[in-house]
């Protein structure tokens, strides 16, 4: 009898944990976004969604290439709200995302944001890949400072585009401040509770509680850790904003560095949440996916489809029975 009661209690605990994991972090998440997240949980450990990043000025260029190589199309379409301030592609991206969603694609959007201390146009090396001093960073994450207000103005502009997608009932895998454990973006290499984790939490609060953006699934996409001694700070946990602020965890992997220990580290940090290959250069070989079955999608980055992937590998991955492509039964 005691064994029976213990089993029921354990089952109740496990069921409660599972329900907690399936729930989006935003309790007001839209029906469409909730359905997408539930679907992603449903394929976890069994299937993987194919994805391709496209550049803002040529939204179909790489999709057409995938189709030419494989005869199939990726199910996930990625793009970037990179904002120069002069040649603004935000509205074009919104229009294309709505079009792609109606065609059956899953939409994943990111943002190479310019430094808040700069005025547009935001240069790549001069702004996106430049630095903030510690004093500037502290001002940025302090409410009501001038730098914080400049940052709010930037993110509020992107919120207007995301709001259009919400009005069109398009759920978005939203992936801001990616590769934050790297050293090449202004938001990068800021570990600890007052680092990029705090900036992430501030954006989440602004978008969720102020703008009421309920169509977003929040995707935290780090960079794959490195093995060099000077890169110890690349550890995932030092930049993670916490389970209350993240729906899906991911990593960006280039040059086929699919190390099992890194996969295990991300799985441990996720604690049951889905994990994704949020950017890849060279696709993972089938044998890698055999030993790393929990990835729920991959997204090849732009031209890397051509420059770093044998056509045979692209065909192999897209042809796997476990791969979900556009038009496959969901």
C-alpha positions in Angstrom: 0.0 0.0 0.0 2.8 2.4 0.9 4.5 1.6 -2.4 1.3 2.4 -4.3 0.9 5.7 -2.5 4.5 6.6 -3.2 4.1 5.8 -6.9 1.0 8.0 -7.2 2.9 10.8 -5.4 5.9 10.4 -7.7 3.6 10.3 -10.8 1.9 13.5 -9.6 5.2 15.2 -9.2 6.4 14.2 -12.6 3.1 15.3 -14.2 3.3 18.6 -12.5 6.9 19.1 -13.7 5.9 18.1 -17.3 3.0 20.6 -17.3 5.4 23.3 -16.0 7.8 22.6 -18.8 5.2 22.7 -21.5 3.9 26.0 -20.3 5.3 29.1 -22.0 7.0 31.6 -19.7 4.5 34.3 -20.5 1.1 33.2 -19.0 -0.7 35.4 -21.7 1.0 33.7 -24.6 -1.2 33.7 -27.7 -3.0 30.5 -28.8 -0.8 30.4 -31.9 2.4 30.7 -30.0 1.3 28.2 -27.4 0.4 25.7 -30.1 3.8 26.1 -31.7 5.6 25.6 -28.4 3.5 22.5 -27.7 4.3 21.1 -31.1 8.1 21.7 -30.5 7.8 19.8 -27.2 6.0 17.1 -29.0 8.9 16.4 -31.4 11.6 16.7 -28.7 13.9 13.7 -28.9 12.2 12.3 -31.9 12.4 14.7 -34.8 14.2 17.9 -36.0 12.8 20.8 -37.9 14.9 22.0 -40.9 15.7 25.7 -41.0 17.5 28.3 -43.1 18.5 31.9 -42.3 17.8 34.4 -45.1 19.3 37.9 -45.5 16.8 40.8 -45.2 17.4 42.0 -48.7 17.0 38.5 -50.4 14.5 36.6 -48.3 14.2 33.6 -50.8 17.8 33.3 -52.0 18.9 30.5 -49.8 15.5 28.8 -49.7 15.7 28.4 -53.5 19.2 26.9 -53.0 17.9 24.3 -50.6 15.2 23.4 -53.0 17.6 23.1 -55.9 19.9 20.8 -53.8 17.4 18.6 -52.1 14.0 19.1 -53.8 12.7 20.1 -50.4 12.2 23.4 -48.5 13.1 24.2 -44.9 10.2 24.3 -42.5 11.7 27.2 -40.5 12.5 30.6 -42.1 14.9 32.9 -40.3 15.6 36.6 -40.7 17.2 39.5 -39.0 15.9 42.9 -37.9 19.3 44.4 -38.4 18.6 48.1 -38.5 20.9 50.6 -40.1 18.6 53.5 -39.6 18.8 54.5 -43.2 17.7 51.5 -45.2 15.2 50.1 -42.9 14.0 46.6 -43.8 11.8 46.0 -40.8 8.5 46.4 -42.7 9.7 44.2 -45.5 10.6 41.5 -43.0 7.2 41.7 -41.4 5.5 41.4 -44.8 7.7 38.4 -45.8 7.2 36.7 -42.4 3.4 36.9 -42.8 3.7 35.5 -46.3 6.0 32.7 -45.2 3.7 31.8 -42.2 0.7 31.6 -44.5 2.8 29.2 -46.7 3.3 27.0 -43.7 6.7 28.1 -42.4 7.7 28.5 -38.8 9.1 32.0 -38.3 12.3 32.7 -36.4 13.5 36.3 -36.0 16.6 37.9 -34.4 18.3 41.3 -34.3 21.9 42.5 -34.7 21.2 45.6 -32.6 23.4 48.7 -32.9 25.0 50.1 -29.7 22.5 52.4 -27.8 25.3 55.0 -27.5 25.4 55.4 -31.3 23.1 57.2 -33.7 21.9 55.5 -36.9 23.1 54.3 -39.3 24.7 51.6 -37.2 27.9 50.4 -38.7 28.7 46.7 -38.4 32.2 47.0 -36.9 31.7 50.5 -35.7 28.6 49.8 -33.7 27.2 46.2 -33.7 30.7 44.7 -33.1 32.0 47.6 -31.0 32.2 47.7 -27.2 30.6 49.4 -24.2 32.6 50.4 -21.2 31.7 49.1 -17.8 30.3 52.5 -16.9 28.2 52.7 -20.0 26.9 49.1 -19.4 25.9 50.0 -15.9 24.1 53.1 -17.1 22.3 51.0 -19.8 20.8 48.5 -17.3 19.8 51.3 -14.9 16.2 52.5 -15.4 15.6 56.1 -16.4 19.1 57.0 -17.3 19.8 58.6 -20.7 21.4 55.5 -22.1 18.6 53.3 -20.9 16.1 55.6 -22.6 18.0 55.4 -25.9 17.9 51.6 -25.6 14.2 51.7 -25.0 13.7 53.8 -28.1 15.5 51.2 -30.1 13.7 48.2 -28.8 10.3 50.0 -29.0 10.8 50.3 -32.8 11.3 46.6 -33.2 8.3 46.0 -30.9 6.1 47.8 -33.4 7.1 45.4 -36.1 6.6 42.4 -33.8 3.2 43.8 -32.9 2.2 43.7 -36.6 3.0 40.0 -36.6 0.9 39.5 -33.5 -2.0 41.3 -35.1 -1.6 38.9 -38.1 -1.6 36.0 -35.6 1.9 35.0 -36.5 3.9 33.3 -33.7 7.6 34.2 -33.6 10.6 32.3 -32.3 12.3 35.4 -30.9 16.0 35.2 -30.5 17.6 38.5 -29.3 21.1 39.1 -28.0 22.4 35.9 -29.5 26.0 34.6 -28.9 26.1 36.6 -25.8 28.8 34.4 -24.4 31.1 35.5 -27.2 33.3 38.6 -27.4 32.3 40.0 -30.8 29.1 41.9 -30.1 28.6 44.9 -27.8 26.2 42.8 -25.6 28.7 39.9 -25.4 31.0 38.8 -22.7 28.9 40.3 -19.9 28.4 37.4 -17.4 26.6 37.6 -14.1 23.3 38.9 -12.8 24.0 42.5 -14.0 25.3 41.4 -17.4 23.5 40.5 -20.5 21.1 38.3 -18.4 19.7 41.5 -16.9 19.4 43.2 -20.3 17.5 40.1 -21.5 15.2 40.3 -18.5 14.6 44.0 -19.2 13.6 43.4 -22.8 11.3 40.6 -21.7 9.6 42.8 -19.2 9.2 45.7 -21.7 7.9 43.5 -24.5 5.6 41.3 -22.4 4.3 43.7 -19.7 4.4 47.0 -21.5 3.9 46.2 -25.2 1.8 43.1 -24.5 3.6 41.0 -27.1 2.2 37.6 -26.5 3.1 36.0 -29.8 6.8 35.5 -28.9 8.5 32.3 -27.9 11.7 33.4 -26.2 14.7 31.6 -27.6 18.1 32.1 -25.8 20.8 31.3 -28.3 24.3 31.2 -27.0 27.5 30.4 -28.9 29.1 27.0 -28.6 31.7 26.9 -25.8 35.3 26.8 -26.8 38.1 24.7 -25.3 40.8 27.3 -25.1 41.8 28.3 -21.6 41.2 32.0 -22.2 37.6 31.2 -23.3 36.4 29.7 -20.0 33.9 32.5 -19.8 32.0 31.0 -22.7 30.2 28.6 -20.3 26.5 28.7 -20.9 25.4 29.1 -17.3 27.2 32.4 -16.7 25.0 34.2 -19.2 21.6 32.4 -18.7 18.8 34.8 -17.5 16.9 32.0 -15.8 14.1 29.6 -16.6 11.5 32.2 -16.0 12.7 34.2 -19.0 13.5 31.5 -21.5 11.2 29.1 -23.5 13.8 27.4 -25.6 17.6 27.2 -25.2 19.9 27.0 -28.2 23.5 27.3 -29.4 25.2 28.5 -32.5 27.8 26.0 -33.9 30.1 26.6 -36.8 32.8 24.4 -38.3 31.1 21.2 -37.1 32.1 21.6 -33.5 29.3 19.4 -32.2 31.0 18.3 -29.0 29.0 15.9 -26.8 30.1 17.6 -23.6 28.7 20.9 -24.8 25.4 19.2 -25.8 25.2 17.6 -22.4 26.0 21.0 -20.7 23.1 22.7 -22.5 20.7 19.8 -21.8 21.5 20.1 -18.1 21.0 23.8 -18.1 17.7 23.4 -20.0 16.2 21.1 -17.3 13.6 19.7 -19.7 13.1 22.8 -21.9 13.7 22.2 -25.7 17.2 22.9 -27.1 17.9 24.0 -30.7 20.8 24.5 -33.1 19.9 28.2 -33.4 22.6 28.8 -36.0 24.9 26.3 -37.8 27.6 26.7 -40.4 28.3 23.1 -41.4 25.3 20.9 -40.8 25.6 18.1 -38.3 26.2 14.7 -39.8 23.6 12.0 -39.3 25.8 10.2 -36.8 25.9 13.4 -34.7 22.1 13.6 -34.6 22.0 10.0 -33.6 23.9 10.8 -30.4 22.4 14.2 -30.0 18.7 13.6 -30.6 17.3 16.4 -28.5 17.9 19.2 -31.0 14.4 20.4 -32.1 15.6 22.4 -35.1 18.7 23.5 -37.0 19.0 26.8 -38.9 21.9 27.1 -41.5 23.3 30.6 -41.7 22.9 32.2 -45.1 25.8 31.6 -47.5 27.3 28.9 -45.3 24.8 26.6 -47.0 27.0 26.8 -50.1 30.4 27.6 -48.7 30.7 25.0 -45.9 28.4 22.1 -46.8 28.9 19.3 -49.3 25.7 19.0 -51.4 25.6 15.3 -50.3 25.4 16.3 -46.7 22.6 18.7 -47.3 20.7 16.0 -49.1 21.3 13.5 -46.4 20.1 15.7 -43.6 17.0 16.9 -45.5 16.2 13.3 -46.5 16.3 11.8 -43.0 12.9 10.4 -41.9 13.4 12.4 -38.7 13.7 15.7 -40.5 10.6 17.9 -40.8 10.6 20.0 -43.9 8.0 22.4 -45.3 4.8 20.6 -46.2 5.5 17.5 -44.0 2.7 16.5 -41.8 2.8 18.2 -38.5 
